[in-house]
Amino acid sequence: MNASNAIRHGLDWDRATQALATECQTFIGRNPRSAALARQAQEHLMFGVPLHWMNDWGTPFALHAAHAQGATVTDVDGHTLSDFCLGDTGAMWGHAPAPVAAALQRQATRGYTTMLATEDAVVVGRELSQRFGLPLWQFALSATDANRYVVRWVRAATGRTKILVFNGCYHGTIEDVFVDLVDGQPRQRDSLLGQVHPLLDHTVVVEFNDLAALDAALAPGDVACVLAEPAMTNIGMVLPQPGFWEEAQAIIRRHGSLLVLDETHTISTGPGGYTQAHGLQPDALVLGKPVGGGVACAVYGFSAPLAEAAMRAKRLAPPGHSGIGTTLSGNMLAMAAMRATLTEVMTPGACQHMQTLAGRLSGGLRELIDRHGLPWCVTQVGARTEFQFCPTPPRNGTEADAALDAELEHFIHLSLLNRGVLITPFHNMMLTCPDTTAPQVDGLLAALDGVVRQVLPGA
Ligand SMILES: Cc1ncc(COP(=O)(O)O)c(C=O)c1O
């Protein structure tokens, strides 16, 4: 933090800078065992963590988890944290849900991977079809991979080479999507490491909620598919304007392109995701992260015509590698986890509970923002709630990006963590799960209130 005597997003920046230094000291004092493990990890783990993103929490050293259950994570120093991050959606149904734990236990002595189909796969395919309304499904190990394979299938099925994404999107580390609009011009994302193939040749990018731009971009007739989240969640949340998807679907159809909806985060909307809740009709749907209750797996489903065209493309291709799939895709362990998750965990009752508590959280946040006169807003998509540093909800990726403030987020996240509350390290997203309780929600609100109060102008 470097601005001095400034008011930033309604807060006194000098006070926030001092408070951050205090929070860092508090974290260091609270977590000696994590500190010791972090020191040891430096010896053999690049960046001192299994994945470099794990440093994005902004803690003075990596917090180490001991175990996670329901809506809590217990760290190695024995603090039990209320978890509103939930593995950034991977644990959206709570940590170690009992039916998934039981299924994994059953499978534990029955093998994990054989490259053979199982009875669980039949049940999972049926469940997915009934839930999402698309008849035919395939599996992957991550949402990233599922998106990558869908794009490959769609290109093969349509013979078109381009895809269209919305500015500010994230669909995992599938290369094709790392294209932004910078001052209105498409540009490959600078942060992408080791990228050698130019992405702008085959990826078109427009702003979310801009129907005219969508229409113009699809008009040449060379875009195989629009790959989109039904509501953007990865640059801060951006909701579709009323009527956006109805018109967007008509435009996509008119230009002979396909719609691929990535529901990996928006599954927070309810048991059938945003798609079912709002009657959307995608040609393909992707779901990763929580579909196996936290076990690594992902699914993608196709409409009958797309599946037919994709299968024809495969039949007509010469024998050999398709570029689709990995050895462990559809493995027995993942299938058992998905079967339990779909049949026993992702229930309407569970979703109702999650949404009720997310509503309590959103309402409490709005009240807090009003009380302190902060120029912030709150957006909710089912069990997913976010506060953003702008007075009205952003309408596209550019507006959402302008509302991000990594330093302020860092201060808030670390302060909450020191008060026993975990929220995602990226922007200000909070999820509720079937195990989240009203006292946990109220605890988060009280903690945030305490953090904000100490850095209000004139406090
Ligand atoms: C919408 C969306 N799709 C795909 C992914 C990629 O998921 P994974 O990292 O599990 O591959 C993410 C990750 O955040 C996501 O938000």
The ligand as an SDF file (V2000), in Angstrom:
LIG
                    3D

 16 16  0  0  0  0  0  0  0  0999 V2000
  -15.8250  -21.1730  -14.6220 C   0  0  0  0  0  0  0  0  0  0  0  0
  -14.6050  -22.0190  -14.4550 C   0  0  0  0  0  0  0  0  0  0  0  0
  -14.3630  -22.9870  -15.3430 N   0  0  0  0  0  0  0  0  0  0  0  0
  -13.2930  -23.7750  -15.2280 C   0  0  0  0  0  0  0  0  0  0  0  0
  -12.4150  -23.6170  -14.1960 C   0  0  0  0  0  0  0  0  0  0  0  0
  -11.2130  -24.5100  -14.0960 C   0  0  0  0  0  0  0  0  0  0  0  0
  -11.3360  -25.4000  -13.0530 O   0  0  0  0  0  0  0  0  0  0  0  0
  -10.0900  -26.3170  -12.6960 P   0  0  0  0  0  0  0  0  0  0  0  0
   -9.0430  -25.3940  -12.1830 O   0  0  0  0  0  0  0  0  0  0  0  0
  -10.6130  -27.2310  -11.6390 O   0  0  0  0  0  0  0  0  0  0  0  0
   -9.6760  -27.0150  -13.9230 O   0  0  0  0  0  0  0  0  0  0  0  0
  -12.6180  -22.6270  -13.2520 C   0  0  0  0  0  0  0  0  0  0  0  0
  -11.6840  -22.4300  -12.1290 C   0  0  0  0  0  0  0  0  0  0  0  0
  -11.7880  -21.5390  -11.3240 O   0  0  0  0  0  0  0  0  0  0  0  0
  -13.7530  -21.8110  -13.3860 C   0  0  0  0  0  0  0  0  0  0  0  0
  -14.0090  -20.8210  -12.5230 O   0  0  0  0  0  0  0  0  0  0  0  0
  1  2  1  0
  2  3  1  0
  2 15  2  0
  3  4  2  0
  4  5  1  0
  5  6  1  0
  5 12  2  0
  6  7  1  0
  7  8  1  0
  8  9  2  0
  8 10  1  0
  8 11  1  0
 12 13  1  0
 12 15  1  0
 13 14  2  0
 15 16  1  0
M  END
$$$$
